[in-house]
């Protein structure tokens, strides 16, 4: 039996037809040939199920926070969402080429131990996301129960937190097969109830009010697009290969890209546009969303649909958090934790609960901290993503699986240049973004003045240029600076 580090082994595999209630044996090992039985179209289910969330409606209010018109917001949303999931699709290609998790395949670009830095950043982002989604589910449940007269205070939030956290952690511990089955159910139930929600609140839309919103600057449109990129697909790139690794090597590369992009972007685009119509029709709704992004959406609902709304809201958020906790556990193993995969998922679950308790019971306003979190971690992830995209584009062969786990193999121990690219991209990126609503991030934007972009209060302050700069510069640097290294790796025969 060949075991690759901890967290799983290539021989201790499970029959994919086995019970979905059995703990998955795979960790950060390469998935065995007999388990690579999925089809490209099956990628639609986890990506759609993780993103068919009413939270996408709230992004309409987030986008209008940039003081842009409806048409500008639609362009920013469609471009930002589709482009970000297209990037996910390209990174998912690595999964079918190497049959290992994303943050293990990343070792080919950064070295086996050099990859611990981007793996740690990835872990932070995913743990943060699963905490955010659990917070939203808890707040939404309390808001709806309060309207129903069933409480809504501390006890309600505690119960909601326990139930939501239990669902997320259970799925994360049991693993891939349960997640795929769960996401299929979530997709169907959430899609149907979301359509009912849209029908019920459609009468609240005032087209004349929405279309009368004044246009904003091009910099603000760019800032909204970047926020949507980081809030949707860019935040998933570090998990993009975790599901495509169950595809056979013969699977269509175009199919991998297309189904990942389509499954991820379809629901967010449609829900975001409708969210724009709702938020643009009511200033009060936009302000309420900043405090409780999900619960505020229930304000216009008839009483009889409040319970179904809780179901659709919680299921949609759980769908996203389940993928996060599964991938965050894999990332923690890639950082170097010596433990089975389910233990890593449990550790992340504990951190998620602690973070949720702090936000729900002790923190204040939500939106500023949320956007600050997205943009701040979005910069180093964008830099990593640029290097990873370049590495995938340069490779002509499948990964040498054993070398992904050996510092003395062809991918090396620590590859200094790609690591330096991520660090430089992060420093430059943080200097070109601002998060004024989150006081602890006031230090950002330090390059906006020296580069003649108007400083932290100028026209470019809200453009979040740093995310795009980190992504593009890292991609270009990777293409130019690692080409010879990739060719040397692929020329080795052992």
C-alpha positions in Angstrom: 0.0 0.0 0.0 1.4 3.4 -1.0 0.5 6.2 1.3 1.0 9.8 0.4 1.6 11.8 3.6 -1.4 11.7 6.0 -5.0 12.2 5.2 -5.5 9.3 2.9 -3.9 6.5 0.9 -4.1 5.3 -2.6 -4.9 1.8 -1.6 -7.3 2.5 1.2 -9.9 3.7 -1.2 -13.6 3.3 -1.2 -16.0 2.0 -3.8 -17.7 5.0 -5.2 -20.9 3.0 -5.0 -20.5 2.6 -1.2 -22.9 4.2 1.3 -22.7 8.0 1.3 -22.8 7.8 5.1 -19.4 6.2 5.2 -16.4 8.4 5.9 -14.4 9.0 2.8 -11.0 7.4 2.9 -9.3 9.9 0.5 -7.4 12.8 1.9 -4.7 14.6 0.0 -3.6 11.4 -1.8 -4.0 10.8 -5.5 -7.4 9.3 -6.2 -7.1 5.8 -7.5 -8.0 4.9 -11.1 -11.0 2.8 -10.0 -12.5 5.8 -8.3 -12.2 8.2 -11.2 -15.7 7.3 -12.5 -17.4 10.7 -12.6 -18.4 12.5 -15.8 -17.7 16.1 -16.7 -21.4 17.1 -16.5 -21.5 16.0 -12.9 -19.4 19.0 -12.0 -22.5 21.0 -12.5 -24.1 19.8 -9.3 -21.6 20.7 -6.6 -20.9 24.1 -8.2 -24.5 25.0 -8.8 -25.5 23.7 -5.4 -22.8 25.7 -3.7 -23.8 29.0 -5.4 -27.6 28.8 -5.7 -27.9 30.9 -2.6 -30.2 33.8 -1.8 -27.0 35.5 -0.6 -26.4 36.3 -4.3 -29.5 38.6 -4.1 -27.8 40.6 -1.4 -24.9 41.3 -3.7 -27.2 43.7 -5.6 -27.1 46.0 -2.6 -23.4 45.5 -2.3 -22.9 46.6 -5.9 -25.1 49.7 -5.5 -22.8 50.6 -2.6 -20.4 51.7 -5.3 -22.9 54.4 -6.4 -23.4 53.1 -9.9 -26.4 52.7 -12.2 -28.4 49.6 -12.8 -26.9 49.0 -16.2 -23.4 49.5 -14.9 -24.1 47.1 -12.1 -25.4 44.5 -14.5 -22.2 44.7 -16.6 -20.0 44.6 -13.5 -21.9 41.6 -12.2 -22.0 39.5 -15.4 -18.4 40.2 -16.2 -17.1 39.7 -12.7 -19.1 36.5 -11.9 -18.6 34.7 -15.3 -14.9 35.6 -15.5 -14.2 34.5 -12.0 -15.9 31.1 -12.5 -14.1 30.7 -15.9 -10.9 31.0 -13.9 -12.2 28.2 -11.7 -12.8 26.1 -14.7 -9.3 26.4 -15.9 -7.8 25.5 -12.5 -10.2 22.5 -12.4 -8.3 21.2 -15.4 -5.4 20.4 -13.0 -7.7 18.0 -11.1 -8.3 15.7 -14.0 -4.6 15.9 -14.9 -3.3 15.0 -11.5 -6.3 13.5 -9.5 -5.2 15.3 -6.3 -6.6 18.3 -4.4 -6.0 21.8 -5.7 -3.5 22.7 -2.9 -1.5 19.5 -3.6 -1.4 20.2 -7.4 -0.2 23.7 -6.5 3.1 22.1 -5.3 4.1 21.7 -9.0 4.3 25.4 -9.2 5.7 26.3 -5.7 7.6 23.2 -4.6 6.4 20.6 -2.1 7.2 22.5 1.0 7.2 25.9 -0.6 3.5 25.4 -1.3 2.8 25.6 2.4 2.5 29.4 2.2 -0.3 29.5 -0.4 -1.9 26.5 1.2 -2.1 28.4 4.5 -3.6 31.4 2.8 -6.1 29.2 1.1 -7.0 27.6 4.4 -7.6 31.0 6.0 -9.9 32.1 3.1 -12.0 28.9 3.2 -12.3 28.9 7.0 -13.3 32.5 6.8 -15.9 31.8 4.1 -17.5 28.8 6.0 -17.7 31.1 9.1 -19.4 33.9 7.1 -21.9 31.5 5.6 -22.7 30.0 9.1 -23.1 33.5 10.5 -25.6 34.4 7.7 -27.6 31.2 8.2 -27.8 31.9 12.0 -28.8 35.5 11.6 -31.4 34.7 8.9 -33.0 32.0 11.1 -33.3 34.4 14.0 -34.8 37.2 11.9 -37.5 35.0 10.4 -38.4 33.4 13.7 -38.7 36.8 15.2 -41.2 37.8 12.5 -43.1 34.6 13.2 -43.2 35.3 17.0 -41.3 32.2 17.8 -38.5 34.0 19.6 -35.5 35.1 17.6 -33.3 36.0 20.5 -30.2 34.4 21.9 -31.7 30.9 22.3 -32.9 30.8 18.8 -29.6 31.8 17.4 -27.8 29.2 19.5 -30.2 26.5 18.3 -29.8 27.7 14.7 -26.0 27.7 15.0 -25.9 24.2 16.4 -28.1 22.8 13.6 -26.4 24.5 10.8 -22.9 23.7 12.1 -23.9 20.1 12.6 -25.0 19.8 9.0 -21.8 21.4 7.7 -19.4 19.5 9.8 -21.2 16.1 9.2 -20.9 16.6 5.4 -17.3 17.8 5.7 -16.3 14.8 7.8 -18.1 12.1 5.6 -16.7 13.6 2.4 -17.0 13.6 -1.3 -19.8 11.0 -2.0 -22.2 12.5 0.6 -21.4 16.0 -0.6 -22.2 15.2 -4.3 -25.5 13.6 -3.2 -26.3 16.4 -0.8 -25.5 19.1 -3.4 -27.9 17.4 -5.9 -30.7 17.6 -3.3 -29.8 21.2 -2.3 -29.8 22.2 -6.0 -33.3 21.0 -6.6 -35.0 22.1 -3.4 -33.2 25.5 -3.3 -33.8 26.3 -7.0 -37.6 25.6 -6.7 -38.0 27.6 -3.5 -35.9 30.4 -4.9 -38.2 30.7 -7.9 -41.2 30.9 -5.6 -39.4 33.6 -3.6 -38.8 35.7 -6.7 -42.5 35.3 -7.8 -43.7 36.5 -4.3 -41.5 39.6 -4.1 -41.5 40.6 -7.8 -44.2 43.1 -7.1 -41.8 45.1 -4.9 -39.7 45.9 -7.9 -40.1 49.5 -9.2 -38.4 49.7 -12.6 -38.7 53.4 -12.9 -36.8 53.9 -9.6 -34.2 51.3 -10.5 -33.5 52.7 -14.0 -33.4 56.3 -12.6 -30.3 55.6 -10.5 -27.5 57.8 -11.7 -24.3 56.5 -13.3 -21.1 56.3 -11.4 -17.5 56.5 -12.5 -15.7 53.8 -14.4 -13.5 53.3 -11.4 -16.5 52.5 -9.2 -17.8 50.0 -11.9 -14.4 48.3 -11.8 -14.5 48.2 -8.0 -17.9 46.5 -8.1 -16.8 44.0 -10.6 -13.7 43.1 -8.5 -15.9 42.7 -5.4 -18.1 40.3 -7.3 -15.1 38.4 -8.6 -13.8 37.9 -5.1 -17.2 37.2 -3.7 -18.0 34.5 -6.2 -15.6 32.5 -8.4 -12.2 33.9 -7.3 -13.0 32.7 -3.8 -13.5 29.2 -5.1 -10.3 28.9 -7.3 -8.3 27.3 -4.5 -10.8 24.5 -4.3 -11.5 24.2 -8.1 -9.7 20.9 -8.6 -11.0 19.1 -5.5 -14.0 17.7 -7.4 -12.6 17.3 -10.9 -9.9 15.0 -9.4 -12.6 12.3 -9.5 -12.7 12.5 -13.3 -10.8 10.0 -15.5 -7.8 11.4 -17.4 -9.8 10.8 -20.6 -12.5 13.4 -19.6 -12.9 16.3 -21.9 -10.9 19.3 -20.9 -13.4 21.7 -22.5 -16.2 19.9 -20.6 -14.4 20.4 -17.3 -14.0 24.1 -18.0 -17.5 24.5 -19.4 -19.5 22.6 -16.7 -17.5 24.2 -13.8 -18.1 27.7 -15.3 -21.8 27.1 -16.1 -22.6 25.4 -12.8 -20.9 28.1 -10.8 -22.1 31.2 -12.6 -25.6 30.4 -13.7 -27.5 31.0 -10.5 -25.4 33.9 -9.2 -25.9 35.9 -12.4 -29.6 35.4 -12.4 -30.0 36.0 -8.7 -27.7 39.0 -8.7 -29.6 40.8 -11.4 -32.9 40.3 -9.5 -31.1 41.4 -6.4 -30.3 44.6 -8.2 -33.9 45.2 -9.0 -34.9 44.7 -5.4 -32.2 46.8 -3.8 -32.5 49.5 -6.4 -36.2 49.8 -5.6 -35.8 50.4 -1.9 -33.1 52.3 0.0 -34.3 50.8 3.2 -33.8 47.3 2.0 -30.2 48.1 0.9 -29.4 49.5 4.3 -31.0 46.5 6.1 -28.9 44.1 4.0 -25.8 45.6 5.3 -26.8 44.4 8.8 -28.4 41.1 8.0 -27.8 40.2 4.3 -30.2 37.2 4.3 -32.8 38.1 6.9 -33.5 41.5 5.3 -34.7 39.7 2.2 -37.6 38.2 4.1 -39.1 41.6 4.9 -41.5 41.6 1.9 -42.6 37.9 2.3 -46.0 36.8 3.4 -46.0 34.9 6.7 -46.9 31.5 5.2 -43.6 31.5 3.2 -41.3 32.5 6.0 -40.5 28.9 7.0 -39.8 27.8 3.4 -37.6 30.9 3.1 -35.6 29.8 6.1 -35.2 26.4 4.4 -34.0 27.9 1.1 -31.7 30.4 2.8 -30.1 27.8 5.1 -29.8 25.1 2.5 -28.1 27.5 0.1 -25.6 28.7 2.6 -25.0 25.2 3.9 -24.3 24.1 0.3 -21.5 26.6 0.0 -20.1 26.0 3.5 -20.0 22.2 2.9 -17.7 22.7 -0.1 -15.6 25.1 1.9 -15.1 22.9 5.0 -14.2 19.9 2.8 -11.6 21.9 0.8 -10.4 23.8 3.9 -9.7 20.4 5.5 -7.7 19.4 2.5 -5.8 22.7 2.5 -4.9 22.2 6.2 -3.5 18.8 5.4 -1.5 20.4 2.5 -0.1 22.9 5.0 1.4 19.9 6.9 -1.1 18.7 9.5 -0.5 15.0 10.2 -4.0 13.7 10.7 -6.8 12.0 8.8 -8.9 14.2 6.5 -11.9 14.0 8.8 -9.9 15.3 11.7 -8.9 18.3 9.7 -12.6 18.9 8.9 -13.5 18.7 12.6 -10.7 21.2 13.5 -12.1 23.6 10.9 -15.6 23.1 12.2 -14.6 24.1 15.7 -12.9 27.2 14.4 -16.0 28.0 12.3 -18.2 27.7 15.4 -15.9 30.0 17.5 -15.8 32.6 14.7 -19.6 32.5 14.3 -20.2 33.0 18.0 -17.9 36.0 18.0 -19.6 37.6 15.0 -23.2 36.9 16.0 -23.0 37.7 19.7 -20.2 40.2 20.0 -19.4 42.0 16.7 -21.4 44.8 15.2 -22.1 45.8 11.6 -21.5 43.0 9.1 -21.0 44.4 5.6 -17.8 46.4 6.2 -16.0 43.5 7.8 -17.3 41.1 5.2 -16.1 43.2 2.2 -12.8 43.9 4.0 -12.3 40.1 4.5 -13.0 39.4 0.8 -10.7 42.0 -0.7 -7.9 41.5 1.8 -7.5 37.8 1.3 -8.6 38.1 -2.3 -5.3 39.8 -3.1 -2.9 37.0 -2.2 -5.3 34.4 -3.6 -5.4 36.4 -6.8 -1.6 36.3 -6.9 -1.5 32.6 -6.2 -4.2 32.1 -8.9 -2.1 34.0 -11.5 0.9 31.7 -10.9 -1.3 28.6 -10.9 -3.0 29.6 -14.2 0.4 30.2 -15.8 1.6 26.8 -14.6 -1.4 25.0 -15.9 -1.1 26.8 -19.3 2.6 25.9 -19.6 2.2 22.2 -18.9 1.7 19.7 -21.8 1.7 16.5 -19.7 -0.2 15.1 -16.8 1.3 15.6 -13.3 3.9 13.1 -12.1 1.9 12.0 -9.1 4.6 10.6 -6.8 6.7 13.8 -7.2 3.9 15.9 -5.8 4.7 14.3 -2.4 8.5 14.2 -2.6 10.7 17.3 -2.0 13.5 15.6 -3.9 11.2 15.0 -6.9 11.0 17.0 -10.1 8.8 19.7 -8.6 11.4 20.5 -6.0 11.3 21.5 -2.3 10.9 25.3 -2.3 10.7 27.2 -5.6 11.7 30.7 -4.7 10.6 32.6 -7.8 6.8 31.7 -7.7 6.8 32.4 -3.9 8.4 35.8 -4.5 5.8 36.6 -7.2 3.0 35.9 -4.7 4.6 38.0 -2.0 5.4 40.9 -4.3 1.9 40.7 -5.8 0.4 40.8 -2.4 2.4 43.8 -1.3 1.5 45.7 -4.5 -2.1 44.6 -4.3 -2.7 45.6 -0.7 -1.3 49.0 -1.6 -4.0 49.4 -4.3 -7.1 48.5 -2.4 -9.0 50.3 0.4 -11.5 49.0 3.0 -12.6 52.1 4.8 -15.6 50.4 6.4 -13.3 48.0 8.3 -11.2 50.1 10.7 -8.5 47.5 11.1 -7.7 47.7 7.4 -7.0 51.5 7.2 -3.4 50.8 6.5 -4.2 49.5 3.0 -4.1 51.7 -0.1 -0.6 53.0 0.6 0.4 53.1 -3.1 -2.6 55.1 -4.3 -0.9 58.4 -3.5 2.7 57.7 -4.6 1.4 56.3 -7.9 -0.7 59.4 -8.7 -4.1 57.7 -8.2 -5.5 60.2 -5.8 -4.7 58.6 -2.5 -7.1 56.8 -0.2 -9.9 59.3 -0.9 -9.4 59.7 -4.7 -11.3 58.4 -7.7 -9.4 55.1 -7.8 -9.8 54.3 -4.1 -12.9 52.1 -4.6 -11.7 50.4 -7.7 -9.9 47.6 -5.8 -7.2 47.6 -8.5 -4.9 45.5 -6.2 -6.8 42.3 -6.9 -6.5 42.6 -10.7 -2.9 43.8 -10.5 -2.0 40.8 -8.4 -3.7 38.4 -10.7 -2.4 39.8 -14.0 1.2 40.4 -12.8 1.4 37.0 -11.3 0.1 35.3 -14.4 2.5 37.2 -16.7 5.4 36.7 -14.4 4.6 33.0 -14.2 4.4 32.6 -18.0 7.7 34.3 -18.5 9.7 33.3 -15.4 8.8 29.6 -15.0 8.6 28.4 -18.6 12.1 26.9 -18.6 11.5 25.3 -15.2 8.3 23.6 -16.3 10.0 22.4 -19.5 12.8 20.9 -17.4 10.3 19.2 -15.1 8.4 17.6 -18.0 11.6 16.4 -19.7 12.5 14.3 -16.7 11.6 10.6 -17.0 11.8 9.7 -13.3 
